[in-house]
Amino acid sequence: MDTPAVEVTDLVKRYGDVTAVAGLSFTAARGAVTALLGPNGAGKTSTIEICEGFRRADAGRVRVLGLDPVRDSRALKPRVGVMPQSGGVPTGVRAGEWLRLMAALHARPVPPEALLERLGLSAVERTPFRRLSGGQQQRLSLAAAVIGRPELVFLDEPTAGLDPQARMATWELIGDLRAAGVGVVLTTHYMEEAERLSDHVVIIDHGRVVADGPTSDLTRGGQELRFRARTGLDVSALAAALPAGCAVAEHGAGHYTVTCADPAGPSPGLVATVTTWCAAHDVIPEDLRVHRRTLEDVFLELTGRDLRN
């Protein structure tokens, strides 16, 4: 279908005098993973809850699978899977019982036993929810979100608390959802996870979009040469030896970064120039490497590096 999985236009949400979402707009496609990223308090949770129909917007327009998430909630519920970060499962229910109950609510569910096995929960299917580990509870919530074969699924911190094997199983399941044409809207604080899984990234801060685009576009053209050496090198002298369009700076004690205007990043000749200059000035460059700009670099550049409550 041509309609996006999610379409948000000029969304506003206020809580008293606080504006949590301030005119936010983005689109999430079907058959793609869209990561909604931002620091704590940026407005992610409010935005997702409005898209899920749990909160009403104060202004703006939201469409989920072409429908209004509040007015058309009855029609949307069978088509949308929701994985909250925590809660929503009775503490005394057994894992297998809960998943079979969820399956009974859908016309064409995925066989519960298949999901239990795939997510490593078969051994604990008779264990009450309260006795599951945090990672097992996360996986059970994920299984419940996808058991109805949704067209769109919202995943809130899907791998929080998971060990590496469980995280990999979750990533593979998300990849299979995308391949099956399911739209996935993902929130996560793991930038590596967002970069690995996402086709499209929306970064928000203070309730507004500060970056929006394909993951590859946001990280493009950001390679740089990094090395460690003694503090206080004459960076102006090194810069003079570099090709036109290149600059060098010391970040912290003895940590140096060489950046160039060329979007292709550092060339072998540049590496040779830096090492030759260092040899001529009795400098030993340690940990010399080409660093590719990551999604975490982009995130920190746009939202700041200060810790937030």
C-alpha positions in Angstrom: 0.0 0.0 0.0 1.1 3.6 -0.6 0.2 5.0 2.8 3.1 5.2 5.3 3.1 3.1 8.4 3.2 6.3 10.5 2.8 9.9 9.4 3.2 12.6 12.0 2.7 16.3 11.1 3.3 19.3 13.4 2.6 17.3 16.5 2.2 19.2 19.8 1.8 17.7 23.3 1.7 19.8 26.5 1.6 18.8 30.1 0.5 22.0 32.0 3.1 24.6 31.3 5.6 22.1 29.8 5.6 21.5 26.1 6.9 17.9 25.6 6.4 17.8 21.8 6.7 21.1 19.9 5.7 20.8 16.3 7.3 17.5 15.5 6.9 15.9 12.0 8.3 12.6 10.6 7.2 9.6 8.5 7.9 5.9 9.0 7.6 3.6 6.0 6.2 0.2 5.7 8.7 -2.6 5.4 11.4 -0.5 7.1 12.8 0.1 10.5 12.6 3.7 11.7 14.5 4.6 14.9 13.1 7.5 16.9 16.1 8.6 19.0 16.6 11.3 21.6 17.9 12.0 25.1 15.7 11.6 28.1 13.0 14.2 28.1 13.2 14.8 24.4 9.5 13.8 23.7 10.0 10.3 22.4 7.6 8.5 24.8 4.8 11.1 24.4 5.1 10.9 20.6 5.0 7.1 20.6 2.1 7.0 23.0 0.1 9.3 20.8 0.9 7.2 17.8 -0.3 4.1 19.8 -3.5 5.9 20.7 -2.8 6.0 24.4 -2.6 9.8 24.5 -4.3 12.6 22.6 -2.4 15.3 20.8 -3.0 18.9 21.6 -2.3 19.9 18.0 -1.1 18.4 14.8 -2.0 15.4 12.8 -1.1 11.7 13.3 -2.0 8.8 11.0 -1.1 5.2 11.6 -1.6 2.9 8.7 -3.7 5.7 7.2 -6.0 5.9 10.2 -6.5 8.1 13.3 -5.0 6.2 16.3 -7.7 7.5 18.6 -10.8 7.6 16.5 -10.0 4.4 14.6 -8.4 2.5 17.5 -10.8 -0.4 17.2 -9.8 -1.0 13.5 -6.1 -0.4 14.3 -5.6 -2.7 17.3 -5.6 -6.0 15.4 -3.1 -4.5 12.9 -0.5 -2.9 15.3 1.8 -4.6 17.8 3.0 -2.7 20.8 6.0 -3.7 23.0 6.2 -1.5 26.1 9.6 -1.3 27.9 8.0 -2.8 31.0 4.7 -3.8 32.5 1.4 -4.9 31.0 1.7 -8.6 32.0 0.0 -10.1 35.1 2.8 -11.1 37.4 1.3 -14.5 38.2 0.6 -15.7 34.7 2.9 -18.3 33.2 4.9 -17.3 30.1 3.4 -19.9 27.8 -0.1 -19.2 29.0 0.2 -15.5 28.4 1.5 -16.0 24.9 -1.3 -18.5 24.0 -3.8 -16.0 25.4 -2.4 -13.3 23.1 -2.5 -15.8 20.2 -6.2 -16.5 20.9 -7.0 -12.8 20.4 -5.8 -12.8 16.7 -7.2 -14.4 13.6 -3.9 -15.6 12.2 -1.4 -15.8 15.0 2.1 -17.0 14.8 2.2 -20.4 16.7 3.1 -19.6 20.3 5.5 -22.6 20.5 7.5 -21.3 17.6 8.0 -17.9 19.1 8.9 -19.3 22.5 11.5 -21.5 20.9 12.9 -18.7 18.7 13.3 -16.3 21.5 14.8 -18.9 23.9 11.7 -19.1 26.2 10.7 -22.7 25.8 12.5 -23.7 29.0 10.6 -21.1 31.0 7.1 -21.4 29.5 5.6 -22.7 32.8 7.4 -20.0 34.8 5.3 -17.2 36.3 6.1 -13.8 34.8 7.3 -12.4 38.1 10.0 -15.1 38.3 11.4 -14.5 34.8 14.6 -12.5 34.5 14.4 -9.0 33.1 15.7 -10.2 29.8 13.1 -13.0 29.6 10.3 -10.6 30.4 11.5 -8.4 27.6 11.5 -11.3 25.1 8.0 -12.4 26.2 6.8 -8.8 25.6 8.3 -8.8 22.2 6.7 -12.2 21.4 3.3 -10.9 22.5 3.8 -7.8 20.3 4.4 -9.8 17.1 2.3 -12.9 17.6 -0.7 -11.4 15.7 1.3 -10.8 12.5 1.0 -7.0 12.8 1.5 -4.6 9.8 3.2 -2.2 12.2 5.0 -2.8 15.5 6.2 -0.3 18.1 9.3 -1.5 20.0 10.4 0.4 23.1 14.0 -0.5 24.1 13.5 -4.1 22.8 16.9 -5.3 23.9 17.3 -3.6 27.3 18.8 -6.1 29.8 19.4 -8.8 27.2 22.6 -10.9 26.9 24.4 -10.9 23.6 22.7 -14.1 22.3 19.2 -12.9 23.1 20.0 -9.5 21.6 21.1 -11.2 18.4 17.9 -13.3 18.3 15.9 -10.1 18.7 17.8 -8.3 16.0 17.2 -11.3 13.6 13.5 -11.2 14.4 13.3 -7.5 13.7 15.1 -8.1 10.4 12.5 -10.8 9.5 9.7 -8.4 10.3 11.1 -5.8 7.9 11.6 -8.4 5.2 8.0 -9.4 5.6 6.9 -5.8 4.9 6.1 -4.9 8.5 6.8 -1.3 9.5 8.9 -1.1 12.7 9.2 2.0 14.9 12.0 1.5 17.3 13.2 3.5 20.3 16.5 2.7 21.9 19.4 4.2 23.8 21.9 1.8 22.1 23.2 3.8 19.2 25.0 0.7 17.8 21.6 -1.1 17.7 19.9 1.8 16.0 22.7 2.0 13.4 22.7 -1.7 12.7 18.9 -2.1 12.4 17.5 1.1 11.1 16.8 2.1 7.6 15.7 5.6 8.7 16.6 7.7 11.8 14.7 10.5 13.4 16.6 12.3 16.1 14.5 14.6 18.4 15.5 17.0 21.1 13.3 19.3 23.2 10.3 18.1 21.3 11.6 18.9 17.8 13.2 17.0 15.0 16.9 17.9 14.7 17.8 15.2 12.1 15.8 13.1 9.8 17.0 10.8 7.1 18.4 7.4 6.0 21.0 6.1 8.5 23.7 6.0 5.7 23.1 9.7 4.9 23.4 10.9 8.5 26.7 9.2 8.9 28.1 9.9 5.4 31.3 11.8 4.9 32.5 11.7 8.4 35.7 9.8 8.5 38.7 11.2 10.3 42.2 10.2 11.3 42.8 9.8 15.0 46.0 9.1 17.0 47.5 9.6 20.5 50.9 11.3 21.2 52.5 13.5 23.8 50.5 16.5 24.8 51.1 19.9 23.4 52.1 19.1 19.8 52.4 22.1 17.5 49.1 21.4 15.7 49.5 24.5 13.5 52.8 23.1 12.1 51.2 19.7 11.5 48.2 21.4 9.8 50.6 23.3 7.5 52.0 19.9 6.3 48.6 18.5 5.5 46.8 18.7 2.1 44.5 21.7 1.5 41.2 21.4 3.3 42.5 19.4 6.2 42.8 20.5 9.8 44.1 19.0 13.1 43.1 19.6 16.7 43.9 18.2 20.1 40.9 16.9 22.0 41.8 16.2 25.6 45.4 15.5 26.7 47.3 13.9 23.8 44.3 12.9 21.6 44.6 14.3 18.1 42.0 14.3 15.3 42.7 15.1 11.6 39.7 16.0 9.5 39.5 16.7 5.8 36.9 18.3 3.5 37.1 15.3 1.2 33.8 13.3 1.8 35.7 10.1 1.0 37.7 10.6 4.2 41.4 10.2 4.9 43.5 8.8 2.0 46.6 6.6 2.3 48.7 9.6 1.3 47.3 11.6 4.3 48.2 8.7 6.7 51.8 8.8 5.2 52.0 12.6 5.6 51.0 12.4 9.3 53.4 9.6 10.1 56.2 11.3 8.2 55.7 14.6 10.1 55.6 12.7 13.4 58.9 10.9 12.6 60.5 14.3 11.6 59.5 15.8 15.0 60.4 12.8 17.2 56.7 12.0 17.8 55.5 8.4 18.2 51.8 8.3 17.1 50.0 5.6 19.0 46.6 4.0 18.1 46.7 5.6 14.7 43.4 4.7 12.9 40.7 5.9 10.6 37.5 6.5 12.5 34.2 6.4 10.6 31.6 8.7 11.8 29.0 6.8 13.7 25.4 7.4 14.6 26.5 8.0 18.1 28.8 10.8 16.9 25.8 12.4 15.1 23.6 12.0 18.1 26.0 13.6 20.5 26.8 16.4 18.1 23.1 17.3 17.7 21.8 16.7 21.2 24.8 17.6 23.3 27.0 15.6 25.6 25.7 16.7 29.0 23.9 14.1 31.1 20.2 14.7 31.5 17.7 13.6 34.1 
